[in-house]
Amino acid sequence: MAKQAIDGFGEGTEVVRVYLAGSLDEAQKAEAALDGAGVTYAVEVEEFLAPTILGSGSPRPGAGFWLVEADLDAACAALTAAGLRRGLVDRG
């Protein structure tokens, strides 16, 4: 289990985003945590709004981490254990 292209999950497989990293360092830490958890995931470049000093959002690139829903709990636990909470996608 490891990183793969998003289309590697196969047609018709529903994937969910588990994490959005805002920097390369954060993305590398997320990859290490997910590799350690033994889950298969895909990484896609995504644009998100980052807060600015003035309070408005400024678009910037990030790395979205996608996986099958069955691996969501294990991935969240691994990312949390690695101290990566800020980019976790709200599951509520």
MMTF fields as JSON, N, C-alpha, C and O atoms, coordinates in Angstrom:
{
  "mmtfVersion": "1.0.0",
  "mmtfProducer": "UNKNOWN",
  "numBonds": 367,
  "numAtoms": 368,
  "numGroups": 92,
  "numChains": 1,
  "numModels": 1,
  "chainsPerModel": [1],
  "groupsPerChain": [92],
  "chainIdList": ["A"],
  "bondAtomList": [4, 2, 8, 6, 12, 10, 16, 14, 20, 18, 24, 22, 28, 26, 32, 30, 36, 34, 40, 38, 44, 42, 48, 46, 52, 50, 56, 54, 60, 58, 64, 62, 68, 66, 72, 70, 76, 74, 80, 78, 84, 82, 88, 86, 92, 90, 96, 94, 100, 98, 104, 102, 108, 106, 112, 110, 116, 114, 120, 118, 124, 122, 128, 126, 132, 130, 136, 134, 140, 138, 144, 142, 148, 146, 152, 150, 156, 154, 160, 158, 164, 162, 168, 166, 172, 170, 176, 174, 180, 178, 184, 182, 188, 186, 192, 190, 196, 194, 200, 198, 204, 202, 208, 206, 212, 210, 216, 214, 220, 218, 224, 222, 228, 226, 232, 230, 236, 234, 240, 238, 244, 242, 248, 246, 252, 250, 256, 254, 260, 258, 264, 262, 268, 266, 272, 270, 276, 274, 280, 278, 284, 282, 288, 286, 292, 290, 296, 294, 300, 298, 304, 302, 308, 306, 312, 310, 316, 314, 320, 318, 324, 322, 328, 326, 332, 330, 336, 334, 340, 338, 344, 342, 348, 346, 352, 350, 356, 354, 360, 358, 364, 362],
  "bondOrderList": [1, 1, 1, 1, 1, 1, 1, 1, 1, 1, 1, 1, 1, 1, 1, 1, 1, 1, 1, 1, 1, 1, 1, 1, 1, 1, 1, 1, 1, 1, 1, 1, 1, 1, 1, 1, 1, 1, 1, 1, 1, 1, 1, 1, 1, 1, 1, 1, 1, 1, 1, 1, 1, 1, 1, 1, 1, 1, 1, 1, 1, 1, 1, 1, 1, 1, 1, 1, 1, 1, 1, 1, 1, 1, 1, 1, 1, 1, 1, 1, 1, 1, 1, 1, 1, 1, 1, 1, 1, 1, 1],
  "groupList": [{"groupName": "MET", "atomNameList": ["N", "CA", "C", "O"], "elementList": ["N", "C", "C", "O"], "formalChargeList": [0, 0, 0, 0], "bondAtomList": [1, 0, 2, 1, 3, 2], "bondOrderList": [1, 1, 2], "singleLetterCode": "M", "chemCompType": "L-PEPTIDE LINKING"}, {"groupName": "ALA", "atomNameList": ["N", "CA", "C", "O"], "elementList": ["N", "C", "C", "O"], "formalChargeList": [0, 0, 0, 0], "bondAtomList": [1, 0, 2, 1, 3, 2], "bondOrderList": [1, 1, 2], "singleLetterCode": "A", "chemCompType": "L-PEPTIDE LINKING"}, {"groupName": "LYS", "atomNameList": ["N", "CA", "C", "O"], "elementList": ["N", "C", "C", "O"], "formalChargeList": [0, 0, 0, 0], "bondAtomList": [1, 0, 2, 1, 3, 2], "bondOrderList": [1, 1, 2], "singleLetterCode": "K", "chemCompType": "L-PEPTIDE LINKING"}, {"groupName": "GLN", "atomNameList": ["N", "CA", "C", "O"], "elementList": ["N", "C", "C", "O"], "formalChargeList": [0, 0, 0, 0], "bondAtomList": [1, 0, 2, 1, 3, 2], "bondOrderList": [1, 1, 2], "singleLetterCode": "Q", "chemCompType": "L-PEPTIDE LINKING"}, {"groupName": "ILE", "atomNameList": ["N", "CA", "C", "O"], "elementList": ["N", "C", "C", "O"], "formalChargeList": [0, 0, 0, 0], "bondAtomList": [1, 0, 2, 1, 3, 2], "bondOrderList": [1, 1, 2], "singleLetterCode": "I", "chemCompType": "L-PEPTIDE LINKING"}, {"groupName": "ASP", "atomNameList": ["N", "CA", "C", "O"], "elementList": ["N", "C", "C", "O"], "formalChargeList": [0, 0, 0, 0], "bondAtomList": [1, 0, 2, 1, 3, 2], "bondOrderList": [1, 1, 2], "singleLetterCode": "D", "chemCompType": "L-PEPTIDE LINKING"}, {"groupName": "GLY", "atomNameList": ["N", "CA", "C", "O"], "elementList": ["N", "C", "C", "O"], "formalChargeList": [0, 0, 0, 0], "bondAtomList": [1, 0, 2, 1, 3, 2], "bondOrderList": [1, 1, 2], "singleLetterCode": "G", "chemCompType": "PEPTIDE LINKING"}, {"groupName": "PHE", "atomNameList": ["N", "CA", "C", "O"], "elementList": ["N", "C", "C", "O"], "formalChargeList": [0, 0, 0, 0], "bondAtomList": [1, 0, 2, 1, 3, 2], "bondOrderList": [1, 1, 2], "singleLetterCode": "F", "chemCompType": "L-PEPTIDE LINKING"}, {"groupName": "GLU", "atomNameList": ["N", "CA", "C", "O"], "elementList": ["N", "C", "C", "O"], "formalChargeList": [0, 0, 0, 0], "bondAtomList": [1, 0, 2, 1, 3, 2], "bondOrderList": [1, 1, 2], "singleLetterCode": "E", "chemCompType": "L-PEPTIDE LINKING"}, {"groupName": "THR", "atomNameList": ["N", "CA", "C", "O"], "elementList": ["N", "C", "C", "O"], "formalChargeList": [0, 0, 0, 0], "bondAtomList": [1, 0, 2, 1, 3, 2], "bondOrderList": [1, 1, 2], "singleLetterCode": "T", "chemCompType": "L-PEPTIDE LINKING"}, {"groupName": "VAL", "atomNameList": ["N", "CA", "C", "O"], "elementList": ["N", "C", "C", "O"], "formalChargeList": [0, 0, 0, 0], "bondAtomList": [1, 0, 2, 1, 3, 2], "bondOrderList": [1, 1, 2], "singleLetterCode": "V", "chemCompType": "L-PEPTIDE LINKING"}, {"groupName": "ARG", "atomNameList": ["N", "CA", "C", "O"], "elementList": ["N", "C", "C", "O"], "formalChargeList": [0, 0, 0, 0], "bondAtomList": [1, 0, 2, 1, 3, 2], "bondOrderList": [1, 1, 2], "singleLetterCode": "R", "chemCompType": "L-PEPTIDE LINKING"}, {"groupName": "TYR", "atomNameList": ["N", "CA", "C", "O"], "elementList": ["N", "C", "C", "O"], "formalChargeList": [0, 0, 0, 0], "bondAtomList": [1, 0, 2, 1, 3, 2], "bondOrderList": [1, 1, 2], "singleLetterCode": "Y", "chemCompType": "L-PEPTIDE LINKING"}, {"groupName": "LEU", "atomNameList": ["N", "CA", "C", "O"], "elementList": ["N", "C", "C", "O"], "formalChargeList": [0, 0, 0, 0], "bondAtomList": [1, 0, 2, 1, 3, 2], "bondOrderList": [1, 1, 2], "singleLetterCode": "L", "chemCompType": "L-PEPTIDE LINKING"}, {"groupName": "SER", "atomNameList": ["N", "CA", "C", "O"], "elementList": ["N", "C", "C", "O"], "formalChargeList": [0, 0, 0, 0], "bondAtomList": [1, 0, 2, 1, 3, 2], "bondOrderList": [1, 1, 2], "singleLetterCode": "S", "chemCompType": "L-PEPTIDE LINKING"}, {"groupName": "PRO", "atomNameList": ["N", "CA", "C", "O"], "elementList": ["N", "C", "C", "O"], "formalChargeList": [0, 0, 0, 0], "bondAtomList": [1, 0, 2, 1, 3, 2], "bondOrderList": [1, 1, 2], "singleLetterCode": "P", "chemCompType": "L-PEPTIDE LINKING"}, {"groupName": "TRP", "atomNameList": ["N", "CA", "C", "O"], "elementList": ["N", "C", "C", "O"], "formalChargeList": [0, 0, 0, 0], "bondAtomList": [1, 0, 2, 1, 3, 2], "bondOrderList": [1, 1, 2], "singleLetterCode": "W", "chemCompType": "L-PEPTIDE LINKING"}, {"groupName": "CYS", "atomNameList": ["N", "CA", "C", "O"], "elementList": ["N", "C", "C", "O"], "formalChargeList": [0, 0, 0, 0], "bondAtomList": [1, 0, 2, 1, 3, 2], "bondOrderList": [1, 1, 2], "singleLetterCode": "C", "chemCompType": "L-PEPTIDE LINKING"}],
  "groupTypeList": [0, 1, 2, 3, 1, 4, 5, 6, 7, 6, 8, 6, 9, 8, 10, 10, 11, 10, 12, 13, 1, 6, 14, 13, 5, 8, 1, 3, 2, 1, 8, 1, 1, 13, 5, 6, 1, 6, 10, 9, 12, 1, 10, 8, 10, 8, 8, 7, 13, 1, 15, 9, 4, 13, 6, 14, 6, 14, 15, 11, 15, 6, 1, 6, 7, 16, 13, 10, 8, 1, 5, 13, 5, 1, 1, 17, 1, 1, 13, 9, 1, 1, 6, 13, 11, 11, 6, 13, 10, 5, 11, 6],
  "groupIdList": [1, 2, 3, 4, 5, 6, 7, 8, 9, 10, 11, 12, 13, 14, 15, 16, 17, 18, 19, 20, 21, 22, 23, 24, 25, 26, 27, 28, 29, 30, 31, 32, 33, 34, 35, 36, 37, 38, 39, 40, 41, 42, 43, 44, 45, 46, 47, 48, 49, 50, 51, 52, 53, 54, 55, 56, 57, 58, 59, 60, 61, 62, 63, 64, 65, 66, 67, 68, 69, 70, 71, 72, 73, 74, 75, 76, 77, 78, 79, 80, 81, 82, 83, 84, 85, 86, 87, 88, 89, 90, 91, 92],
  "secStructList": [7, 7, 5, 7, 7, 4, 4, 4, 4, 7, 6, 6, 7, 7, 3, 3, 3, 3, 3, 3, 3, 1, 1, 2, 2, 2, 2, 2, 2, 2, 2, 2, 2, 2, 2, 2, 2, 6, 7, 7, 5, 3, 3, 3, 3, 3, 3, 3, 3, 3, 3, 7, 6, 6, 1, 7, 3, 3, 3, 3, 3, 3, 3, 3, 3, 3, 3, 3, 4, 4, 4, 2, 2, 2, 2, 2, 2, 2, 2, 2, 2, 6, 6, 7, 7, 6, 6, 5, 7, 7, 7, 7],
  "xCoordList": [0.839, 0.0, 0.888, 1.868, 0.528, 1.356, 0.661, -0.527, 1.425, 0.903, 0.681, 1.466, -0.393, -0.703, -1.436, -1.835, -1.608, -2.396, -3.861, -4.31, -4.597, -5.99, -6.823, -7.762, -6.499, -7.26, -6.857, -7.465, -5.839, -5.423, -6.414, -6.335, -7.343, -8.368, -9.395, -10.137, -9.445, -10.375, -11.661, -12.141, -12.199, -13.444, -14.57, -14.739, -15.334, -16.466, -16.124, -17.024, -14.832, -14.433, -14.576, -14.013, -15.321, -15.507, -14.34, -14.022, -13.71, -12.598, -12.987, -13.813, -12.375, -12.648, -11.327, -10.29, -11.386, -10.185, -10.085, -11.05, -8.92, -8.703, -7.892, -8.013, -7.06, -6.139, -5.819, -5.773, -5.595, -5.148, -3.92, -4.017, -2.767, -1.5, -1.262, -1.455, -0.844, -0.62, 0.821, 1.116, 1.733, 3.145, 3.772, 3.222, 4.92, 5.627, 6.048, 5.914, 6.553, 6.969, 5.797, 5.933, 4.657, 3.46, 3.022, 2.623, 3.09, 2.707, 3.632, 3.174, 4.923, 5.872, 5.623, 5.752, 5.27, 4.943, 3.669, 3.578, 2.683, 1.437, 1.703, 1.154, 2.54, 2.893, 3.557, 3.225, 4.479, 5.171, 4.191, 4.289, 3.248, 2.254, 1.352, 1.065, 0.908, 0.025, 0.777, 0.226, 2.033, 2.848, 2.996, 2.877, 3.258, 3.401, 2.132, 2.187, 0.987, -0.296, -0.655, -1.59, 0.086, -0.158, -1.396, -1.966, -1.82, -2.997, -2.564, -1.492, -3.402, -3.176, -3.855, -5.016, -3.143, -3.68, -3.188, -2.227, -3.856, -3.45, -3.279, -3.929, -2.4, -2.165, -2.492, -2.017, -3.296, -3.685, -3.417, -3.697, -2.88, -2.698, -4.069, -4.83, -4.372, -5.657, -5.429, -4.446, -6.324, -6.248, -7.189, -8.308, -6.722, -7.561, -7.342, -6.365, -8.253, -8.132, -7.373, -7.789, -6.272, -5.468, -5.755, -5.807, -5.941, -6.21, -5.025, -3.869, -5.326, -4.284, -4.373, -5.281, -3.438, -3.42, -4.715, -5.195, -5.262, -6.492, -7.748, -8.856, -7.575, -8.705, -9.362, -10.147, -9.066, -9.661, -8.833, -7.681, -9.417, -8.712, -7.926, -8.371, -6.77, -5.919, -5.708, -5.255, -6.026, -5.87, -4.402, -3.531, -4.15, -2.8, -2.895, -3.911, -1.84, -1.89, -1.622, -0.897, -2.212, -1.998, -2.006, -2.214, -1.783, -1.786, -2.933, -2.941, -3.897, -5.02, -4.695, -4.203, -4.968, -4.708, -6.038, -6.933, -6.156, -7.401, -7.197, -6.125, -8.244, -8.198, -9.611, -10.591, -9.704, -11.031, -11.56, -10.788, -12.856, -13.473, -13.163, -13.108, -12.962, -12.666, -11.358, -11.181, -10.445, -9.164, -9.171, -8.142, -10.309, -10.395, -10.015, -9.245, -10.522, -10.216, -8.728, -8.137, -8.12, -6.694, -5.86, -4.872, -6.251, -5.514, -5.624, -4.625, -6.819, -7.01, -6.2, -5.597, -6.185, -5.42, -3.927, -3.238, -3.426, -1.997, -1.615, -0.568, -2.459, -2.175, -2.228, -1.391, -3.197, -3.313, -2.106, -1.559, -1.692, -0.53, 0.743, 1.664, 0.79, 1.953, 1.869, 2.737, 0.825, 0.668, 0.074, 0.15, -0.517, -1.087, -2.609, -3.342, -3.063, -4.499, -5.118, -6.28, -4.325, -4.851, -5.474, -6.488, -4.889, -5.367, -6.364, -6.811, -6.72, -7.704, -9.042, -9.484, -9.669, -10.968, -12.036, -12.052, -12.915, -13.994, -14.897, -15.435, -15.062, -15.875, -17.278, -18.083, -17.598, -18.888, -19.969, -21.118],
  "yCoordList": [-1.172, 0.0, 1.241, 1.32, 2.212, 3.411, 4.44, 4.332, 5.429, 6.474, 5.931, 5.124, 6.38, 5.994, 7.15, 8.11, 7.055, 8.051, 7.911, 6.817, 9.0, 8.955, 8.01, 7.394, 7.885, 6.955, 5.501, 4.586, 5.284, 3.936, 3.235, 2.022, 3.995, 3.374, 2.613, 1.792, 2.87, 2.164, 2.923, 3.628, 2.769, 3.44, 2.992, 1.801, 3.955, 3.66, 3.574, 3.455, 3.632, 3.599, 4.998, 5.958, 5.105, 6.406, 6.684, 5.884, 7.834, 8.243, 9.524, 10.303, 9.725, 10.909, 11.593, 10.944, 12.919, 13.639, 13.59, 13.888, 13.213, 13.101, 14.278, 14.636, 14.885, 15.912, 16.891, 16.521, 18.161, 19.19, 19.865, 20.586, 19.627, 20.201, 21.531, 21.653, 22.517, 23.845, 24.142, 25.216, 23.199, 23.409, 22.069, 21.004, 22.145, 20.931, 20.124, 18.9, 20.798, 20.119, 19.373, 18.226, 20.037, 19.413, 18.221, 17.193, 18.348, 17.255, 16.053, 14.911, 16.308, 15.214, 14.499, 13.277, 15.251, 14.633, 13.805, 12.726, 14.309, 13.56, 12.269, 11.22, 12.339, 11.131, 10.098, 8.914, 10.535, 9.617, 8.971, 7.777, 9.758, 9.226, 8.199, 7.148, 8.501, 7.572, 6.321, 5.221, 6.484, 5.307, 4.408, 3.187, 5.032, 4.276, 3.551, 2.501, 4.118, 3.495, 2.375, 1.612, 2.277, 1.206, 1.391, 0.413, 2.634, 2.88, 3.309, 3.887, 3.021, 3.474, 4.813, 4.972, 5.786, 7.134, 7.76, 7.29, 8.813, 9.608, 11.044, 11.487, 11.769, 13.176, 13.988, 13.682, 15.011, 15.89, 17.332, 17.723, 18.127, 19.558, 20.215, 20.024, 20.994, 21.675, 23.111, 23.422, 23.972, 25.363, 25.563, 25.05, 26.311, 26.611, 28.056, 28.684, 28.581, 29.958, 29.987, 29.373, 30.696, 30.854, 32.219, 33.208, 32.299, 33.595, 34.547, 34.124, 35.82, 36.85, 37.735, 37.587, 38.638, 39.573, 40.389, 40.724, 40.698, 41.497, 40.66, 41.196, 39.359, 38.49, 37.877, 36.938, 38.381, 37.803, 36.6, 36.444, 35.77, 34.591, 34.881, 35.639, 34.284, 34.405, 32.999, 32.119, 32.758, 31.407, 30.989, 31.772, 29.73, 29.177, 27.668, 27.057, 27.067, 25.625, 24.832, 25.277, 23.668, 22.742, 21.322, 21.108, 20.37, 18.963, 18.262, 18.151, 17.794, 17.047, 15.566, 15.02, 14.916, 13.479, 12.741, 13.002, 11.825, 11.097, 9.612, 9.073, 8.947, 7.505, 6.942, 7.686, 5.618, 4.998, 5.173, 5.196, 5.294, 5.589, 4.538, 4.859, 3.304, 2.238, 2.49, 1.983, 3.268, 3.569, 4.886, 5.288, 5.56, 6.893, 6.917, 7.784, 6.006, 6.009, 5.797, 6.494, 4.838, 4.569, 5.767, 6.106, 6.406, 7.57, 8.739, 9.396, 9.002, 10.102, 9.859, 10.787, 8.635, 8.306, 8.521, 9.061, 8.105, 8.256, 9.729, 10.155, 10.498, 11.924, 12.668, 13.531, 12.34, 12.967, 12.619, 13.488, 11.363, 10.931, 11.643, 11.845, 12.021, 12.726, 14.232, 14.986, 14.666, 16.087, 16.889, 18.117, 16.205, 16.867, 16.951, 16.122, 17.945, 18.1, 19.218, 19.142, 20.256, 21.458, 21.17, 21.774, 20.269, 20.002, 18.864, 18.537, 18.253, 17.168, 17.695, 18.771, 16.942, 17.331, 17.04, 15.968, 17.994, 17.844, 16.689, 16.685, 15.726, 14.554, 14.686, 13.768, 15.812, 16.012, 16.211, 16.393],
  "zCoordList": [0.0, 0.0, 0.0, 0.741, -0.846, -0.949, -1.822, -2.124, -2.212, -3.079, -4.481, -4.978, -5.109, -6.476, -7.155, -6.497, -8.45, -9.183, -8.777, -8.435, -8.815, -8.367, -9.221, -8.717, -10.491, -11.335, -11.083, -11.638, -10.255, -9.885, -8.962, -8.769, -8.393, -7.538, -8.365, -7.826, -9.638, -10.51, -10.714, -9.826, -11.881, -12.236, -11.322, -11.06, -10.843, -9.98, -8.502, -7.671, -8.154, -6.754, -6.169, -6.693, -5.094, -4.461, -3.527, -2.647, -3.737, -2.878, -2.147, -2.623, -0.982, -0.163, 0.169, 0.303, 0.3, 0.695, 2.215, 2.919, 2.712, 4.143, 4.675, 5.847, 3.814, 4.301, 3.19, 2.017, 3.569, 2.636, 3.231, 4.224, 2.618, 3.08, 2.379, 1.169, 3.15, 2.605, 2.24, 1.716, 2.513, 2.188, 1.802, 2.086, 1.157, 0.764, 1.986, 1.998, 3.009, 4.229, 4.872, 5.297, 4.934, 5.517, 4.675, 5.221, 3.351, 2.458, 2.639, 2.64, 2.792, 2.999, 4.322, 4.404, 5.349, 6.642, 6.541, 7.127, 5.796, 5.61, 4.835, 5.173, 3.799, 3.047, 3.959, 3.9, 4.789, 5.696, 6.673, 6.953, 7.193, 8.138, 7.46, 8.032, 6.247, 5.534, 5.091, 5.126, 4.674, 4.339, 5.56, 5.464, 6.716, 7.953, 8.367, 9.007, 7.996, 8.325, 7.353, 7.597, 6.256, 5.294, 4.438, 3.954, 4.243, 3.401, 2.0, 1.816, 1.038, -0.334, -0.496, -0.118, -1.055, -1.187, -2.488, -3.096, -2.896, -4.054, -3.598, -2.651, -4.277, -3.968, -5.216, -6.309, -5.045, -6.141, -5.744, -4.61, -6.661, -6.408, -6.457, -7.405, -5.419, -5.311, -4.89, -4.217, -5.281, -4.853, -3.666, -3.654, -2.672, -1.517, -1.109, -1.517, -0.304, 0.163, 1.476, 2.458, 1.488, 2.694, 3.295, 2.564, 4.596, 5.224, 5.074, 5.067, 4.958, 4.88, 6.117, 6.935, 6.243, 7.379, 7.44, 8.523, 6.29, 6.239, 6.46, 6.513, 6.588, 6.876, 5.654, 5.79, 4.463, 3.266, 2.823, 3.23, 2.005, 1.526, 0.27, -0.592, 0.167, -1.007, -1.567, -0.835, -2.857, -3.399, -3.468, -3.848, -3.092, -3.185, -3.385, -3.051, -3.928, -4.17, -2.899, -2.01, -2.834, -1.735, -2.279, -3.473, -1.415, -1.801, -1.09, 0.136, -1.864, -1.317, -1.3, -2.287, -0.178, -0.02, -0.063, 0.742, -1.002, -1.268, -1.036, -1.31, -0.522, -0.302, -0.277, -0.31, -0.219, -0.14, 1.28, 2.239, 1.406, 2.701, 3.755, 4.941, 3.355, 4.314, 5.077, 6.184, 4.492, 5.135, 5.901, 6.444, 5.952, 6.539, 8.018, 8.432, 8.812, 10.248, 10.508, 11.332, 9.81, 9.986, 9.55, 10.202, 8.458, 7.959, 8.934, 9.226, 9.435, 10.395, 11.668, 12.206, 12.14, 13.346, 13.112, 13.976, 11.96, 11.661, 11.51, 11.998, 10.84, 10.649, 11.984, 12.248, 12.813, 14.13, 14.996, 15.675, 14.977, 15.757, 15.3, 16.091, 14.021, 13.482, 13.733, 13.294, 14.438, 14.738, 13.597, 13.592, 12.634, 11.462, 11.614, 11.075, 12.339, 12.584, 11.751, 11.354, 11.492, 10.844, 9.472, 9.121, 8.705, 7.368, 7.255, 6.156, 8.384, 8.337, 7.841, 8.243, 6.979, 6.459, 7.509, 8.113, 7.715, 8.683, 8.268, 7.161, 9.139, 8.834, 9.377, 9.224, 10.012, 10.654, 9.708, 10.112]
}
